[in-house]
């Protein structure tokens, strides 16, 4: 399906993660659709990712950016806008489930919010004049933790709850501008970070099996490509009358009746 993204300038944060991460898969999928990815990330592997995309004939830009720094965000957005004269989509993807719980310091809690929530606000704030011109749209990457909690991760849970609040607020605030705002909610997805976490557990394999058994559809984890596919559809004109929505891509993990799991 042609999603009509060719030539669209898509600003995406956190897309310089390890290969196989959600951000990396979204980035590759954007390039495959012929979009023009504009990546904000603090990891220098973003330079290599963008160079590879350019080698395949697709324009792209990487702005090395610490998204906890408002000035760096503004500079990156200004650089993108100066280069292309437009921004059509913002995908706020950056996020770290950092385990900042009730035993954390004030500073640690605020740092978690700055990365996982405040950066979303700032990227949209600085890109907004360009989104208004293009009648573009916003997609926020959320987490089940913002709905269900998880335990021992107050900062991340508060941030992801806030992300969902911003998604609906922006849908209302910007509707007269023709700007859509939606969120993708992710539950259990197999990423390099997830793999690393499982390997830190003494009973990692058993823990993984117990998680997978609780995913109703096919008893498997969501792939990062399935998440990327949902993201691209959500930002495309194929989804032109969808706004203020939380699109859950999780094999029924969060919302379906637990009776489905009866063996």
N, C-alpha and C positions, 0 to 999 in steps of 0.2 A: 504494500500500500504506500503510495506517495503521500507523505504527511505534509507536504508543502513547506518544508523547513529550509529548502535550498536558499542560501544567501542570507538567512536570518542571523542576526548577531545575538548569540546566546551567552550571556554572562553567567558563569557557573563558579561557585566557590567550592573549595575542597576537592578539586578534580585531579590533583596530583598525588593521590594516594597510591598504594601499591597496586600492581597489576591484579585485576580481579576484584578490586574494591568497587563499591557502588559508584563513587565519583568517577573512577577510571572507566567503568562500563558505560556510564552516561556520556562521558566525553567521546569515547570511541563510536558510540551509536549516533551522536550528533554529527560527527564527521562523516559517517557512512550515509547519512541523510543529506549531506551537502550543506549543512548549517555552518556557520562561522563561529567556532567556540572561542570565548574570551575567558581565560582561566585565571582565577585568583586563588593562590595557595602559597604557603610559606616554604614548601618543599621544592628544592631545585630540580627534582625529577620532572617537574612541569615543563622545563625547557626542552627536555628530550622528547616528551610526549608531543608537544606542539611541533617540533622539528619533524617528527615522523609523519604527523598529519599533513604538514606542508609538502613533504616529499610525495605524498599521494595526491597532490593537486588541489588540496582544500586549504583555504586561508584560515589562520588561527593566530591567537596572541596569548602569551603567558605574561602575567604581571606578578612577580614575586611579591607577596603581600601577607603581612601578619594581620589577620582580620580582627584581632583584638585592639588594633590601633586605628582610630578614626581617620587620622591624617593619611595613613597608607591606603585605606579603602578609598578615600576621596581621590587621591592621586591616581590610583589604578582605574577608577571609573572615568576620570577625566581623560586618561591616556587612551582608553578604549573608545570613548566618544569622539576624541580628536582624530583617531585613526579611521574610524568607520562612518562617523557622522550620524550614528544611530545605535540604539540598543532596543532589541525587540522582545527579549525574554530575560528574566532573572531567575536562576535556579539557585536557591540557598541550600547547599548540600553539606557544608562543613559541620562537623559534630564529633564529639568524643564522649563516650560514656565513661567518665573519669573517676567514678567511685567517690565523689565528694559527698560524704554523708554527714550525719549530725555531729560526728566527732571532728569534722574539719574546722578550720579557722574561718573567720569572716573573709579574709583575703582570698582563701581558696574557693569559697562559695561564690564570691563576686567574680573571680577569674573564670569559673565555670559558666556563669551567666554571660559574661562578656563574649566568650567563644561561641556558646551554643544558642544564644538568643539575641544579645545586643548586636552582634555582627549582622544578623538577618535584617534588623531594623535599619542599620546604617547603610548596608548595600542598597536596599530599596530606596531609602531616603535620597541617596546621591544619584541613583539611576532614574529616579522618578521623572524628572523633566524629559528624559529621552523616551521613557515608556509612554508618557502622555502623547508625545509626537507620533509614536508608532502605533498607539493603541495596543500596546503589547500586553504581556501577562507575567504573573509571578507564580512560581512553584516552590513551595517549602518542603524540605524533606523532614518528616516527623518520625516519631517512634511510638510504639505501643506504651512505652514507659510514661508518656505524657497522659495516657488514659488509665492505665492499670497500676502504675507504680511498679517498683521492682525490689526495693529494699537497698539500703546503704548507698544510695546515689541521689541525694536530695538536690544537688546542683543540676544534674542532668534532667531529673524529673521535672523540676521547676521550669527549666529552660524549655523543654519539649512541650510542657503544658502551655507555656507562653507562646511558643511557635504556633500552636493551634489557635490560640486567641488572636494573634496577629493575622493569621490567615483569614479568619472571618471578619475581623475589623477592617482589613484592607479591601476585602470583597465589597463591604458596605461603603467604605470611604471613597473608593475609586470607581464605583459602578457608573457614575455619570461621565467618567472619562473613557468608558468602554474598556477598562482594564480588568481582566479576570485575575482572581487569586485563589489558588487551591493548594492542598497539601497531600503528599503521599505518606501514608503511615506504614512503617515497616515493623515486622516482629522478628522472627527468627530467619536470618539470611546468612548464607555461608560466605563469609568474607575473610580476607587474610587476618584481620583483627580478631574475628571470631575463632579462627583456627588457632591463633596464638593464645587466646584465652583458654581454650579447651586444653591446650598442651601444658598450661600451668597447673591444672588440677590433678591431684593424685589419682582420681578415678575418672579422668577425662572421657574415656571411651564410654563408660557406663552413663555418665552425665549426658553425653551427646545422644545416646540411644533413648534415654528417658525424655529428652526434649523432643526428639523427632517423633516419638510415639504419640505426642500430644498435639501434633499438627494434623487436623482432620483430613485435608485433601492430600491423598497419596502418601501420607506419613513421611514427608520429606521437607527439607528446608527450602525456602524461596531462593531462587538463584538471583544473582545480581543482574543478570541479563533480563529476567522477568521484570525487575524493578525499573531498569532502564527503559524497557519497552513501554511500561505504563507511564513513565515520565514523559517520553517523547509524544505519546498520544495526548497527554494532558495539556502540553504546551502548544499543540498543533491546532490548526483551524478545524480539524476533525472533531475537536472538543470545544467548539466555539460558543456553546451556550451553557457551559459548565463553569460555575464560580461559587466560591465559598464552601467547597466540598473537601471532605477528608476521604481520600481514596485509599482503602486498606488493601495492601498486596501482601497477603500472609497465609494463604491456604486455609483460611477460616480459623486461624489460631485464636484470635481475640474474641470474635463475636458469636461463633456457632455453638450450638448446644453441646455441653460436655457429654451428653449421652451418646454422641457419635463415637466416643472413644472407648465404649464398652467392648471388651474383647469377647 
